[in-house]
């Protein structure tokens, strides 16, 4: 089960959030701060899975954005990586390389591996 989806820039700014489990606003802010600090400090050669608070956080970086999904411990991480990739492809087809969802800065989502 996906609990939430976060899009975070390399500077730590939140660009998009979607919550599928109930979190109070105070907890959401704490989660975003905690996860952005954890993910942004990881090296590029480390794996894209992080254990966090009894969940797994799967993330992938495209250009200057980190796409993060929080899932249950027993969910398949590779499937979530494919879901993230598919989501990015859809956004790229829909919005093109103009910008992602008209966010403050123009972000090219061309695939960076």
N, C-alpha and C positions, 0 to 999 in steps of 0.2 A: 504494500500500500504506500502510495506517495503521500507524505504528510504536508510538505510544502515545497515550492519552487522559488529559487532566488536567482536573480541576475545581478551580479556585482561587477563594477568596473575595477580595473587594476588599481585605481586610486582609493578604492573602498566605498565608493558611492553606490547605493542601491538603485538599480534602474527599473526593476520589476519584481513584484512579489505576488505569489498566489498561495493562499493557505487552505489546505484541505482538512486540517484538524483544527479544533477550536483552541486558539491561543489568545489570552488577553493582550491588549496593546502593550502593556509594560513588558510582558514576556516576549512578545515579538521583537521589540527593540533590543532586548538582551540577547535573543537568539541571533539576530542579524549581526550585532557587534561581535559576539563570540565566534560565530562561524566565519565572518569576513576576516577576523584576525588570524584564525586558524588556517584558512585556505590560502590567503594571500601570502603568508610567510613560508609556505611549502615550496620546496625546490621543484624545478620543471622536470626533473628525472624521477621524482617520487610517483607512486601509483595514485590513481584518481579516486581512491576510496579512503574515507576517514571514519573511524568509529567515534561516535559522539553521543553521550547521554543514553546509551542503550539502543541507539539507532545507527544506521550507516548513512553517511552523506557521500553521494557520488557527484563529482563535478568534472567539468571539462572546460578548457579555455579555448575560445575562438576570438582571435584578434585581441581586443582589450577587454573582453567580457568573460566572466566566469559564470557558467550555467550550472547551478547546484540543485540537487534534489535530495531530500531526506526520505529514507525508506526504512522499512523494518529490517531487523537483523537477518531474517531468513529469506529476504527477497534476492533476486538475481542481479548482481551489480552490472554484469555485461549487458543485460537486457535494458537496464536504465541508461547505460552509455549509448545504446542504440536509439533509445527514445529521445535522449538529448540531441543526438546528431540529426535525427529525423525532424525534430522541432526546429533546429537551426536551419535545415534545408527549406522547410516550409516558410519560415520568416524571411529567408533570403529570396525565395521565389516571389513572395507576396510584396515585400518592400523593396527588393532590389538592393543595390549597394548605396542607395541614397542615405538612409539612416534607419535605425531600428526603432520603430514605434515613435518616431519624431522626438526622440530623447534629446536632451540639451546639446549634446555634441554629436557630430556625425561620426558614426561607427561603422566601419566596413566589416561585414561579417563573412568575408571570404574565408575559406577553410584554411586554418593554420594547424598543422599537425606537429 
